């Protein structure tokens, strides 16, 4: 008869280690996919920032080229009544 000090236990440890290895590989794949997703988002936002900055720069150049002209009748603008921003409903007693 052979004496096996770590025989049956070693197989259980190896199986458990293989399970841990598989979990680690799956987690790595998930995190790799998430990293690729975040890198794509970062690239998209960088392009968006550059596009918005370019639009702002172009709008400042256009404004400096085209002088603003005052309205024809500025007095009418002052005299116009402003629309109320709050709607007033009649109370229930007056209905």
C-alpha positions in Angstrom: 0.0 0.0 0.0 1.2 3.4 -0.9 1.1 6.2 1.6 -0.3 9.4 0.0 0.0 12.4 2.3 -1.5 14.9 -0.2 -3.2 12.6 -2.6 -7.0 13.1 -2.5 -6.6 16.6 -1.1 -4.3 17.7 -3.8 -6.9 17.0 -6.5 -9.5 19.0 -4.6 -7.0 21.9 -4.3 -6.2 21.7 -8.0 -9.9 21.7 -8.9 -10.5 24.7 -6.7 -7.5 26.4 -8.2 -8.8 25.7 -11.7 -12.1 27.2 -10.8 -10.3 30.3 -9.4 -8.3 30.5 -12.6 -11.5 30.3 -14.8 -13.1 33.1 -12.7 -10.1 35.3 -13.0 -10.0 34.8 -16.8 -13.7 35.6 -17.1 -13.3 38.7 -14.9 -10.3 39.7 -17.1 -12.4 39.4 -20.3 -15.2 41.4 -18.7 -12.9 44.2 -17.6 -11.1 44.2 -20.9 -14.4 44.7 -22.7 -15.4 47.5 -20.3 -12.0 49.1 -20.8 -12.5 49.1 -24.6 -16.0 50.6 -24.1 -14.6 53.3 -21.9 -11.8 54.0 -24.3 -14.3 54.4 -27.1 -16.4 56.8 -25.0 -13.3 58.8 -24.1 -12.4 59.1 -27.8 -16.0 60.1 -28.7 -16.1 62.9 -26.0 -12.6 64.2 -27.0 -13.9 64.5 -30.6 -17.1 66.2 -29.3 -15.0 68.7 -27.2 -12.9 69.5 -30.2 -15.9 70.0 -32.4 -17.7 72.3 -29.9 -14.5 74.3 -29.3 -14.2 74.8 -33.1 -17.8 75.9 -33.3 -17.3 78.4 -30.5 -14.1 79.7 -32.1 -15.8 80.1 -35.5 -18.8 81.9 -33.9 -16.5 84.5 -32.3 -14.8 85.1 -35.6 -18.1 85.6 -37.4 -19.3 88.1 -34.7 -16.1 90.1 -34.9 -16.5 90.4 -38.7 -20.3 91.3 -38.8 -21.0 94.4 -36.8 -24.2 94.5 -34.8 -26.8 97.0 -35.8 -29.2 98.5 -33.4 -32.9 97.7 -33.9 -34.9 100.2 -36.1 -37.3 101.1 -33.4 -35.8 100.5 -30.0 -38.5 102.5 -28.3 -41.1 100.0 -29.3 -39.1 97.2 -27.6 -39.2 99.1 -24.3 -42.9 99.9 -24.5 -44.0 96.3 -25.4 -45.7 94.5 -22.5 -44.0 91.3 -21.5 -46.0 88.1 -21.3 -46.5 86.8 -17.9 -44.4 83.8 -17.1 -47.0 82.4 -14.6 -50.5 81.4 -15.7 -53.1 82.6 -13.2 -56.1 80.3 -13.0 -59.4 81.5 -11.5 -60.2 80.2 -8.1 -62.9 77.5 -7.6 -65.2 80.0 -5.9 -65.4 82.2 -9.0 -66.3 79.3 -11.4 
